[in-house]
Amino acid sequence: MKRTVRREAFGLLFGLLASTAAHATYKVVGPDGKITYTDRPPAQAGQVRAVGTPGSGGASGPDAALPFELRQVVARYPVVLYTSGDCQPCDAGRNLLRQRGIPHTEYSITTAADAEALKKLAGSNEVPLLTIGAQRIKGYSSSDWNGYLDAAGYPKQSRLPSGYRFAEATPLAPPAPAPAAPPEARPADGQISPAAPLPPAGNAPPGFRF
């Protein structure tokens, strides 16, 4: 009888723990600084912090509305696209990401500063450039892009929630600061500023001549 009661109690406790773990979301920071998300509290896997339940607002930013599994992939292998105007391969690559439902950040290369920043980043200013995590893919190839996205774990078909909107492209290089205003010229002692009004007639200081 005691064994049966203990087994029933253990089964109930295990069920409660499993139910809690299945609905909780944990953010895990590994020893190398790598961040992962899991629905199970890992044992001694670095720093662990509960971030809420999937879909309950535990994540912040535009990724908060993403499905849990997709949010995990985005956190592990973020996708960044570098494009320029009047570039058909860039348009084709952007369309591939959007049709497949791949959340991504897009940078536009429109100025010399943008091109220089891209060259420092990738060794050349060739576009389109796609990065998936640390992987860089120069030029557009649907088979290559799909292959790397598959390897990263991105779904083959869109799982984005209804109403999801992709962010617009932004310049890669920060805007140049506005030039500082020149210092205001001050007249030397004993001189009248050209902008200063002349003294009225009859009130001129001694020794003043027109």
PyMOL commands that set and color helices and strands:
alter all, ss='L'
color gray80, all
select helices_A, chain A and resi 2-23+62-65+68-76+88-100+112-122+142-152
alter helices_A, ss='H'
color red, helices_A
select strands_A, chain A and resi 25-29+35-38+47-52+79-83+105-108+129-132+135-138+170-171
alter strands_A, ss='S'
color yellow, strands_A
deselect
rebuild
show_as cartoon
